């Protein structure tokens, strides 16, 4: 499972690690990921709603 991101629930479980408390499989609530502030809800827009010439204005560079 090395090709799966280190934060993926499938990988964490396969490696015998615990899932974070906010994970819906732990909390039983689908909204805990949003309440924890780690989802992309409200932080992204669909590229379909942006004119192609404006797309570079929406790209975030972490460097």
C-alpha positions in Angstrom: 0.0 0.0 0.0 3.0 2.3 -0.4 1.4 4.1 -3.3 -1.5 5.2 -1.1 -1.0 8.5 0.8 0.3 8.1 4.4 -2.9 9.8 5.6 -5.3 7.5 3.8 -7.6 5.5 6.2 -7.0 2.3 4.2 -3.3 2.6 4.7 -3.5 3.7 8.3 -5.6 0.7 9.1 -3.5 -1.7 7.1 -0.4 -0.5 9.1 -2.3 -1.1 12.4 -2.5 2.6 13.1 -5.5 4.4 14.6 -7.7 6.8 12.6 -8.0 10.4 13.8 -10.9 11.1 16.1 -12.5 13.3 13.4 -12.7 10.5 10.9 -16.3 9.5 10.2 -15.5 5.8 10.8 -14.4 6.7 14.4 -16.9 9.5 15.2 -19.9 8.0 13.4 -20.7 11.4 12.1 -19.9 12.5 8.5 -19.6 16.2 9.6 -16.7 15.8 12.0 -14.2 16.2 9.2 -15.7 19.6 8.4 -16.0 20.6 12.1 -12.3 19.8 12.5 -11.6 22.3 9.7 -9.6 19.8 7.6 -12.0 19.4 4.7 -12.0 21.5 1.5 -15.6 22.5 2.0 -15.9 26.3 1.3 -12.3 26.5 0.2 -12.5 25.4 -3.4 -14.4 26.2 -6.6 -15.1 24.1 -9.7 -12.8 24.8 -12.6 -16.0 24.5 -14.7 -17.2 27.8 -13.2 -14.1 29.8 -14.1 -13.1 31.2 -17.5 -10.0 29.3 -18.7 -8.0 32.6 -18.9 -8.6 33.1 -15.2 -7.6 29.7 -14.0 -4.0 30.7 -13.0 -5.6 33.2 -10.5 -7.0 30.2 -8.6 -3.9 28.0 -8.4 -2.2 28.0 -5.0 1.5 27.5 -4.9 2.8 26.1 -1.6 6.5 26.9 -2.5 
